[in-house]
Amino acid sequence: MIIRKATAFIAALLIAAVFMPLQAGAETTEEYDVSGVDRTDWNAIQEQYRFDDSVRNLIFVKYEGQAKATLCMYEKDEVNNWTEKLNCPAYTGGNGIDKQKEGDCRTPTGDFPITQAFGIKDDPGSQIEYLKVNDNHYWCADEYYNQLVDISQQNHDCRGEHLIDYTKQYAYAMNIGYNTEGIEGEGSAIFLHCFGDSDHTLGCIAVSEENMIKLLQTCAPGTRICIYDN
């Protein structure tokens, strides 16, 4: 009888341990596995970077169709919670997203680093190191494909974009780290920049100048930009 009671007591303790909920404030080592998730699950992307100390800001470009998108920018606080800091309209390439090659007027789809801040206008207080563009700066489309070239430093007759010529678009801009290997023909000069005179881009992401300034003033080194169908 004593053995039966002891056995029943131990069994009850084991059952209670299995079904007992975590107490409020209890620590958990749960990790979020986002491998294979639908990348339009924006919450899953936030969870992917929640405990990555190198990423303090996320920019989501939620493609809506016909070169229209919503751009949302988030900042992570000291306890790793995300707060939306900006929500604004944006333009993509005239043919939408899913870029395949140079000249297809599409914006790349994916998760990319922001690698450079630059502009024709003075630094507005960028958190990322800022290059003030001058007449020597090109974004190369030949020998130094998809690289910034300063022809005062490199003896090169560059065929790429002469950045200072794009006075509206490149008043303020950030480089999106697409095709960083510089594979010729896959696309180059993919930026997050200010609106121009059109309701679409040739493959970049565009927002108002006011919102571009907010992005520069808020986004820290390590920022990721995620571009997907909404």
N, C-alpha and C positions, 0 to 999 in steps of 0.2 A: 504493500500500500504506500509506504514512504517513497519507494522508488518511482511508482506511478505519479505521485504528486510532484516529485522533483522534476520528472520528465515533462509533465504538463506545464510546470512553471517556466522551465527553460524554453519550451516551445512558444509560450506566450510572449516571453521577452524577445525572441527572434522575430516573431510576427510584428511586434510593436516597432522594432528597429527598422524593419523593411518599410513600413507604411507611415512612420512618423515624419511629418513635414519639417523642413528646415525652419528654425526659429528666425524671427525677424532680425536682420543684421548679421546672421551667420555667414561666415566666409564660404565661398564656393570656388572650386577650381575649374568650373565649366569652361570649355573652349568652344568657339563657334567654328564649325567646319563649313566653309562656303564653297568647297570644291564642287563643281558641277551644278551650282545653283543658277537659276535664270538670272542673268545679269541685270534685268530690269527690276529685280527685287532690291530696291534702293536701301532698304533697312539692312539687308544682308551685307551690302558693301560697307555700310557704316560699322557693322559688327566686325568685319574683316580688319578694319583699321583702328578699332576702338582702343586696343592695348598696344598699338605700334607707336612708340614714343617719337619716331621720326616723322610722323604725319600728324600735324596739328590742324590742318584745313583740308576739306574736301569740296570740290566744285562738281556739281551734277549738271549735265546738260541733257535735259529730257526732251527728246525729239518728238514733235507733234505732227510732222508732215508739212510738205510744201515750204521747205526752208525755214519753218518756224519751230522754236523750241522755248522751253523755260529753263533759265539758269538759276540754280540754287547753290549758295555757298554756306558751308557749315564750319564752325569752329569748335574745337574740343576743349573742355574746361579741365581743371586740375583733378577732377575725379572721373575723367574719361567719358563724360556725357557730351553729346553733340548738340549744339544750338545753331539754328538757322540765323545767319547774319544778313543774307541778301536773297531776294527772290525777284527776278526781273525777266522781261522778254529778251529773246536772243534770236539771231539769224544763223543758219547753217549754210552749207553749200547749196547752190541753186537746184541740184539734183538730189538733195537730201544727204543721208549718211552712208556708211559702208563703202568708204573709199577703196578703190582697186588700183588706180594708176594716176600718174601725173596728168592733169588736164581734164579729169572726168567731172569736175565741178561737184565733187562730193566731199563731205567731212569724214575723217576716219572715225570708226567705231572702236571703242575700247577704253582702257584704263591707262592713263599716261601721266608722267611727271610734268610739272611745270619747271622748265630748266633755265629760263632767262626772263628778266624784265627789261624793257627798253622803251624808248619813246623819243619823238621829236621835241616834245615839250620838256621842261625841267622836271626833275624828280619830284613827284607829289608827296613823297614820304613812303616810298616802297619798302616793304619788309624784306623783299628779295633784292639782291644787288642789282642796281639799275644802271643801264647804259644810256646815256644821252646821245642820240643818233646825230651824226654829222654827214657831210657830203662824201666821206670815204667808206661808208658802211653799205655793204651789199649782203643779201642772203643768196648764196651761190646756187646756180643750177647747172654747173658744168664740172670743172676739175675738183672743186671742194663741195660737191653736191650736198645740199641741205645743211650747210654750215654758214655761220656768220663770218664774213671776210672784211677786214679793214685793209683797203688797197694802199694805204699809207704805210702799212707794215708788211704786206705781201705784194710782191710784184706780179699782179694778176689782172688780166683784162676780163673782168667778171661779167657773165651773161645773166646773172640772177637779178632779183628785185633790188632796185636802188631805193633803200628804205626811206630816205628823206623826201622822195617824190610823193609818198602817200600821206599827205599832210593831215587828212581827216582820220583815216584808218589807224595810222601808226603814231598819232598824237601820244597815245599810251598803248602798250601791248605787252603780252607775255608769249613766250614760245612754248608750244605744246610738244612734248618729247616724242613725236611720231617719226618713225624711220630714222632713228638715231644712228643706225649703221650706215646711212647714206647710200642706200641701194638706188642707183640711178633708175628713174622711171616709175618708182613707187610713190613719189610725191614729196614735195618739199615746201618749206615756208608755211607751215600750218600754225597759225597764231590764234590767240584770243586777243581781239583788238576792238577798237571803237567802230561804231556805225560809219559807213560811207554814205554814198548817195543812192544806194540800191537796197532793195528789200531781201537781198541774199548775198552770199559771198562766193568766192571761187573755191572754197574748201575750208575756210577758217570758221571760227565762231566770233560773232560780233555782238556787242552790247553798247549801250549809250556811253558817252564819255564820262558822265557822272558816275555810272556804275563801274566803269573800268577803273576809275580812281579809287573807289571803295575796295575793289578787289586788290589793287596794288597795296593799299594801306593796311589791309587786313591779312592777306595770305602770307604765311611764313614759308621759309625754305622747307622743302619736303612736300609741298602741296601736290595733291593728285587731282586730275580732271578726268571724269568718267562720262563718256558719251554713249548713250544707248537710246533705243526706242522706249518711249514711256508706256 
